[in-house]
Amino acid sequence: MLRGTMEVLTDAESKEMIWRDGDTEYYPEGVTDPDYCVLKFTAISGCFYSNYRSEEFPLIEVLIQHVGSLLICVTFML
């Protein structure tokens, strides 16, 4: 599980950054469709369960990659 914050971005730059041609199937008005926005999740920490207990770990951002309409942030444990 990851913990962090979520932001709703509606500025043109963010929307154009991840827009792909096929997205008009879901947003017919294109990148300016009022129903289209970008959700930005910023991970701060995470936890997993092992040996019947919860283990927590901090995160650092190392790579941001575009995959289709998703903005993926790959993180590694410190």
Secondary structure as UniProt FT lines:
FT   STRAND          2..9
FT   HELIX           12..18
FT   HELIX           21..25
FT   TURN            28..29
FT   HELIX           30..32
FT   TURN            34..35
FT   STRAND          38..50
FT   TURN            51..52
FT   STRAND          53..67
FT   TURN            68..69
FT   STRAND          70..77
//
